[in-house]
């Protein structure tokens, strides 16, 4: 696990090395979303979404929250750590 303040340039480059991760970060920077919502919105396969979300969670860029959906089932939502998402996305902009 990585502390929030210890996000290194290598980690930033790892997170931004593909389009799917950038799409996910853009999508959840304003509101929490489920994996299925992210798959539709970002046009990525479910397996890719879970893999990218786990990496973002491990780096503490996002956190998991829970809710109960209309059918009474527990649903995990992913919420961005807004400071870290801003840092990650601003790094992307400054290096492109």
N, C-alpha and C positions, 0 to 999 in steps of 0.2 A: 504494500500500500504506500501511497505517496501523500505526504502532507500537502495541504493546499498551497502553502507558501513555497514548496519545493518543486513546483512544476518547472522542469528544465526545458531548455531548447530542444533537446532530443525527444522529450515526451510530446512537446507541442508539434514537432514535425511528424511524430508517429500518429498523433490524433488527426492531423490534417493531411495525411498522405493519400487519402482517398476521398472521393466525392460523397460517398454514403455518410461518412462521419460528419462532414461539413453540413450536409442536408439535415441530419438529425439535430445537430447543434442549433442551426437556424430555426428549426421547427419547434424545439422545446424551450427556446430562450424566453418566451413570453408566457407560456402556460403549460401545465403538466399534460402529458399524453400517454396513452397506452401503446404497447408495441404494435397492435393492429392498426391504430391510427397512424403511427409513424410509417408503417409499411405502405399504406395507401397514399399518404401525403408525400412521402419521399420516393415512392415507386421502387422499393427495394424488397427482396425476398425476406420472409420471416427469419430464416436462419441467419442471414446477414444482419438483420436488425438486432437480434438477440446477442450476437457476437460483438457488435459495435457497442451496444448498450452496456454489456458486461465490462468492456474495456474502459468506457467512460465512467462507469460506476467504480471500478477499481482505482482509477486515478482521482476519484472524488470530484469529478466535474459535474456529475449528476447525482441525484439521490432518488430513492424509491419511496413512493407514498402509496397508500392503499385507499380504496373506496369500494363501495358496494354498488354494482350496476343494477339496471332495471329488473333483471331476472333474479336478483338476490345473490349473485355470485361475487366473490371477491375479485377485484381487478387491480392490478398493479399499474400505477402511473409513474412516469419518469419526469422528474422536475430538474431543471438545470440550476446549478449553482451560478447565479447571475454574474457574480464578479469573475469567476473563472471562465465562464463562457465568453464574456466580453474580452477577457485577456486572450483567450485562445483565438477568437475570431479577429481581434485586432492584430494579433501576430500574423494571421493569414494575410490580412490586408497589407501589412507593412512589408511582407516578404515577397509578395506576388508582383 
